[in-house]
Amino acid sequence: MTLYHKSSKALASREPVETFLIWPHRSLNAKGMAILISGVVIGFGITLATSGGLRYWPIIAVVFLTVFGLVYGLWRNSQAVRNREIVEVSRRAIRVCCLSPVTQRRTIDFNPYWVKVRLTTDRYVEDRVVLSEGQKRRSVGDILSAPERRTLAKALQESIDRHLALYQRR
């Protein structure tokens, strides 16, 4: 599961903060991608060499397009891996920060007393985790699988409840 959770003390306020760091899955590293692309190119090369070569030039064009599509898809996958979401829960605020190498850093704050953690389902994402407070809404953890999003929703709600209970005891 690609969910990192830790408890720490905020330096400035000296109050406990729980941090959830969410990042996407990665199944292939750079070496694995190179091996996959090399295997596909060698496999197509052997097939073309044993089948007569240039007589099948339309097939060769399709093979090059296929290899190009594979390389482009793997490159996009390696770029998407750098997306991150950070959720910080304290008794004063819930901060959701989205980090992406392509777009600017986006941060939204919620009041822990009024925020609701909901699991919603739409036609694109099953069990989407949505933090809402009045008109503010933010989807969290869309890059996770459905079981991981359910776990994230439960962990966020427990963290919020724990921080609110800690404050009420004082």
N, C-alpha and C positions, 0 to 999 in steps of 0.2 A: 504494500500500500504506500502511496506517495504522500503521506500526511505526516508532518513532523510537528510535535507538540512539546512545548517546554514551559516551565514556570520560571519566572525571574522577578527580580525587583527592579522597578523603574528607578533610574539613578536620581532624577530630579525630584520626583514626588515621594519616593520611598514607599510606594504602595505596590502590592503584588500585581503582576501582569502575566497573563497566560498568552502565549504566542502560538498560533497555528500557521505553519509554512506549508503551502500547497504547491506542488509542481507536477507536471504531466509525466506519464510513463515514458520510459525509453527502453526499447528492446534491442537496439543495435548501436554499438559504438562506432567510431570512425573506421576501425579495423574490420569490423563485421560488415559495414557498408562496402568497403573496398573488396572484400572477399565475395560478397554477393554480386556486385557489378562485374567483377572479373569472371566469376563462374558463368554468368549469363552471357557475357561476350564470348568466352571460350566455347560455351555450348552452341551458340549460334554460328560461330566460326567453323566448328567441326561439322555441323549440319550442312552449311553452305559448301564447304570444301568437298564433302563426300557426295553431294548431290549434283555437282556439275558446274558450280560457280556462276559465271556471268549469264548463263541462259535464263536464270531466274532473277533478273535485275529488279522487277517490281517487288519481289519478296525481300530483296536486300534493302530497299528503301523502307519498307515496313519494319524490318528488323532494326534499322538505325533509329527510326521514330520510337520504337518500343524501348530501346536502350536509353534514348534521350528522356523519355517519359519516366522511366525508372530512376534515372539520376536526378531529375527534377523533383520527383516525389520524395526521394530520400533527403534531398537538400531542404525541402520545405519542412520535413519532419524534424531535421536537426535544428532548424530555426525555431520551430514551435516549442522545442524542449526548453528554451530559455525563458518562457513565460513563467511568472510566479504570482502567487497571491499570498498576502500576509494578513492574518486576522489577529488583532490584539484585543484581548478582553481584560478590562479592569473595572473597578466599581464606578469610575467616572465616565468611561466611554468605551465604545466598541469601535475600533478603527479597522477598516478594510482597505488595503492598499494593493493595487494591481500593478505589477512590474512587467513591462514588455520591452524587448529591444527595438521594436518598430514604433510604438506609440509612446506618448508621455506617461509619466507616473500618474495614476488616478487614485485619489484617496477620498473616502467618504466616512464620516463619523456618525455613530448612532448613540442614543441615550440608552443605557442598559435597562432602565426602568420601563421604557416604552417599546423596546424592540421586540419583535416576534420572529422566531425562527420557524419557518414553515417548509415542508416538503410539498412541492407542486409538480404536476406532470402535465406536459404539453406535447405537441406532436414532434418536437425536436429532441427534448431531453426528458428522460424518465427520472423521477425523484430529484427534481432540481431544488437545491437549498436556496431559499430566499430569505434575506433579512429585510424586514420592513418596519418602518416607523412613520406613521402618518402617510404622507405622500412620497417619502423616500423609500426606494426599494433597490436592493442590490443582490444579484445572483452570485453565489460563491461556490467554487469547486466544480464548475462545469467540465473541467478537464479530467475529473475523476470518473470512475465507473459508478453505476447505480448503488451497489452495496457500500462502496466507500463514501458516497454522498450521504447515505443513511447514517453511517457511523459518524461522519463529520457533523451532521445535524444534531445527533444525540450528544456528542462531545461539546459542541458549542452551547447547547441548552444547559447542560450540566455545569459548564464553566460559568455561564451567566448566573445561574442559580446559586452557585457556590460563592461568587463575588458579592451578590446581593445579600445573601445570608450572613456573610462575614461583616458586611457594613451594618446590618441591622443589629448585630450582637453588641456593637460598640456603644 
